[in-house]
């Protein structure tokens, strides 16, 4: 059963075992825009960060859904222990982004949220960096 969760629920220790990008067609109000997603398996449950495409120039994270109906994450991998940390604000830029950091490499593996939340042009963040996972560190 799908459940909307808070971005802050990604803070702290977790186990990551899958990640993929997706699209929800005709999800926006502006010119039938598609909504990008980043879907991942965290602690055995699927999590979807879903974009609000707004007007095509601006975007933000619309919501974070746990166990989205019908979603199957097909890109799975060996367990990666991660910890979630919040992106710090800058002097003139505020963010609402969580980075999932690999406990071995100390590099971000997944980043989700909204960049420049108080700017005229905020931006959805949904990024997967498989090269930062411990099993890819030496490649």
N, C-alpha and C positions, 0 to 999 in steps of 0.2 A: 504494500500500500504506500503510495507516494506521500511524502511529508516535507513541508517547507522547513528548512533549518536556518539558523543564524550563521553568518560567516565566522563568527567567533568560536563556533563549535569545532573549527579546524585547528584551533590553537592547541599546543601541547603535543604529546606523543601519540603516534599512530603507526599502522603498518599499511603500506601501499603495495597493491598487487596487480594493477592494471590501469590503463589510460588510453583514451582515444578522443578525437575531435568529432563533432557532429553538427548537424544543422536541423533546425525545426522550421519547415517551410511556412511562409505566409504568417509569421508570428507577430509582425509589427503593424502599426496603424498607418504607416507612411509608405505608400506605393507597394503594399503587400511585401514588405521586407522580410527576409529570412533572418532567423536568430541563430547565431553561432552558439555552440555548446562545447564545453570540455567535460568529459565524463570520465570518472575514475573510481577505482575500487579502494576504499579506505576502511580498514578494520572489517573486511568482509561484506561491506554494504556499498552499493553504487551511489555516487554523489554526482549531480549534474549542476554545473555553474552555467546558467542560461543568460544570454545577452538580451538586453532591451535595445534594439537597433535604433530607436528614437527616429531621427529624421535623415539618417544616412551619413551625416557629418558628425553627429554626436552619438555616443553609445554609453552604456553602463551595464553593470551586472544587474539583471532584473531580479533573479532569485537563485537560491541554492536549494535543490531538491534531493532528498534522500529516497532511494529506491523508486525512481521514476518509472511509472507503468510502462511495460513493454521494452525497457532498455536492457540490452545485453552488451557488456563491454567485452569485445572479442580480443583486444590486444592485451594479453595478460603476460606476466613475467614473475620471476622469483621475488619473494618478499623483500621489500626495502623498508627498513625502519626509518621513519621521518619524524620531524617535529615541526609544528606550525608556529610561525612567528609573523607578527604584523609588520608591514612596511612602514618605516618611520616617515612622518611628515617632513617636508622641507620648509624652508623659510617662507616661500610664497606658493607652495603647492601642498595640498592635502590629498591623502590617498586612503582608500579603504580596500587594502590588498593583503592577502595572507600568502606567504611562501611556505611550501612544504620542503624542508631541508633534509637531505640525506644525512643520517647520523655518522656515516663513515667519511664521506667526501666533504661534508659541510657546505654543499652547494645546493641551490634551489633546484628541485625536480619538477614541481608544479607551482604556478602562481595564478591566483584567481582574485577577482574583485573589480574595483573601479579606480582608475588613475585620474588625478585632477578633479576630485569630486566637487570642488567649489568653482571650477573654471567654466567658461562659456562652452568649451569643448571637452567634456569628460570623455573617457575612453574605457571600454570593456577590456579587461585583462583575463586571458585564458590561455596560459602557455604551459607546454610540456617540454622539458629538457632531459630527454633520456640519456644524453651524453654525461649528465651529472650524477647518474646512479652508480653505486659502488661497483656493480658488475661490468660497467662500461668504462671505468676510470682509466684502465691501462690500454684501452684500444685507441 
